[in-house]
Amino acid sequence: MSDEIKVIIVLKGDRGSVGVQSPNCDPVFATMQGGLDAILQRVPGLVAEARQRWAETPRYPKCESPLPSQTAPRGPQTPTVRTTPQRQPAAASPQQKLL
């Protein structure tokens, strides 16, 4: 594991998203409440947590199951045709029959 660490902080209102990354390791993310000063105080703890996680497992487990895009395509799809019921002409009213 490299000694190189990248810390990214994104602030929006009174919340911050913090990401910690090191070469050849998957990033560690956390969302925190507070302004920049409060978040900066918590960054060393997040970096320590990330280093501990990377010492045990630097990368997330590789996905071994096939993705939907990797499965064999299904047979040709038959389009669904929807029919609209035919409207019956309205019955003539007695007044119309007289005309």
C-alpha positions as CSV (number, residue, x, y, z in Angstrom):
1,M,0.0,0.0,0.0
2,S,1.2,3.5,-0.9
3,D,1.7,6.4,1.5
4,E,-0.1,8.6,-1.0
5,I,-3.5,9.7,0.2
6,K,-6.0,11.9,-1.6
7,V,-8.8,13.5,0.5
8,I,-11.7,15.2,-1.3
9,I,-14.3,17.3,0.6
10,V,-17.5,18.5,-0.9
11,L,-19.5,21.0,1.2
12,K,-23.2,21.8,0.7
13,G,-24.9,23.8,3.4
14,D,-24.1,22.2,6.7
15,R,-23.3,18.8,5.3
16,G,-20.1,17.5,3.7
17,S,-19.1,14.4,1.7
18,V,-15.6,13.2,2.3
19,G,-13.7,10.8,0.1
20,V,-10.3,9.2,0.9
21,Q,-8.4,7.5,-1.8
22,S,-5.0,5.8,-2.2
23,P,-3.4,4.2,-5.4
24,N,-4.5,0.6,-6.0
25,C,-7.2,0.9,-3.3
26,D,-10.9,1.5,-3.5
27,P,-12.0,4.8,-2.1
28,V,-13.8,5.2,1.2
29,F,-16.6,7.8,1.5
30,A,-18.5,9.3,4.4
31,T,-21.1,12.0,4.8
32,M,-20.8,14.3,7.8
33,Q,-22.8,17.1,9.4
34,G,-21.2,20.4,10.1
35,G,-19.1,23.1,8.4
36,L,-15.6,22.9,7.2
37,D,-14.0,23.2,10.6
38,A,-16.1,20.3,12.0
39,I,-15.4,18.1,9.0
40,L,-11.7,18.8,9.0
41,Q,-11.5,17.6,12.6
42,R,-13.0,14.2,11.6
43,V,-10.8,13.7,8.5
44,P,-7.9,12.1,10.4
45,G,-10.3,9.5,11.8
46,L,-11.7,8.7,8.4
47,V,-8.1,8.4,7.0
48,A,-7.2,6.0,9.8
49,E,-10.4,3.9,9.1
50,A,-9.6,3.8,5.4
51,R,-6.0,2.7,6.0
52,Q,-7.3,-0.1,8.3
53,R,-9.8,-1.2,5.7
54,W,-7.1,-1.1,2.9
55,A,-4.7,-3.2,5.1
56,E,-7.4,-5.9,5.3
57,T,-9.0,-5.6,1.8
58,P,-7.6,-2.9,-0.5
59,R,-10.2,-3.7,-3.2
60,Y,-13.8,-4.6,-3.1
61,P,-14.5,-8.3,-4.0
62,K,-14.6,-8.8,-7.7
63,C,-18.1,-9.4,-9.1
64,E,-18.2,-13.0,-10.4
65,S,-21.9,-13.2,-11.4
66,P,-22.8,-12.3,-14.9
67,L,-24.2,-8.8,-15.4
68,P,-27.6,-8.6,-17.3
69,S,-25.8,-7.2,-20.3
70,Q,-23.5,-10.2,-20.4
71,T,-26.3,-12.8,-20.5
72,A,-27.4,-14.4,-23.7
73,P,-30.0,-12.3,-25.5
74,R,-33.6,-13.5,-25.3
75,G,-35.4,-14.6,-28.5
76,P,-37.1,-12.0,-30.7
77,Q,-39.6,-10.0,-28.8
78,T,-43.2,-9.9,-30.1
79,P,-44.6,-6.5,-29.8
80,T,-47.7,-6.2,-27.7
81,V,-50.6,-4.9,-29.8
82,R,-53.4,-3.2,-27.9
83,T,-56.7,-2.9,-29.5
84,T,-59.3,-0.3,-28.6
85,P,-62.9,-1.6,-28.4
86,Q,-65.1,-0.4,-31.1
87,R,-67.7,2.2,-30.0
88,Q,-71.3,1.4,-30.7
89,P,-73.2,4.2,-32.2
90,A,-75.5,5.9,-29.8
91,A,-79.1,4.8,-29.9
92,A,-81.3,7.4,-31.6
93,S,-83.5,9.3,-29.3
94,P,-87.3,9.4,-29.8
95,Q,-87.0,13.0,-31.0
96,Q,-84.4,12.1,-33.7
97,K,-86.6,9.3,-35.0
98,L,-89.3,11.8,-35.7
99,L,-87.1,13.9,-37.9
